Amino acid sequence: MSNLTRRLFSLGVLGSTAALAACANGIGGGGGSDIDARVDETLDFLYNTYPGTRQIAASAAGMLVMPVMTEVGFGIGGSFGRGALRVGNSTVDYYSVAGASAGLQLGVQQFSHVLFFMNEDALSEFRYASGWTAGADLEYALNDQGEMLRADTTSLSSPVIAVVFGQAGFRVGATLEGAKYSRIIP
């Protein structure tokens, strides 16, 4: 690798990181109460916009709600967000998520997502891991019925269901694969 190529690569990484840091994800340093308020707003929006998700939530052992994820990609990309893990109606932990990607990509977007842990084993694996990484085994509930986002019997039997919604910005596709979730103290 030539020095020029290394410099361009380094500048790309620095530029992507700076752009990601510059995109405020709406959750500042206000602590757990700010995150909880954003989580409540996000769940209200999700349930009112996609009523079928109430069925998923009612069947879930717990859910991780990320009110705002910011994704930036300029060849090399990154994503970041903060949220709360809810069991029942109570927040039990706070998490951040960060991801990196490389490839043909350009743009910035924000979106919300909820991970529904459909059984106690999946929830325990997430909670007690030193850092949980979302992989290709996530089952995505897709909005393929207009305003009706629904779960079928197949997806309800999956250990983790991801619902991605509320995309805004200029970037094609929101993905959670390769994102690492870590417990935080807000």
PyMOL commands that set and color helices and strands:
alter all, ss='L'
color gray80, all
select helices_A, chain A and resi 3-22+32-49+53-59+120-128+153-156
alter helices_A, ss='H'
color red, helices_A
select strands_A, chain A and resi 62-87+90-117+132-133+139-140+160-170+180-184
alter strands_A, ss='S'
color yellow, strands_A
deselect
rebuild
show_as cartoon
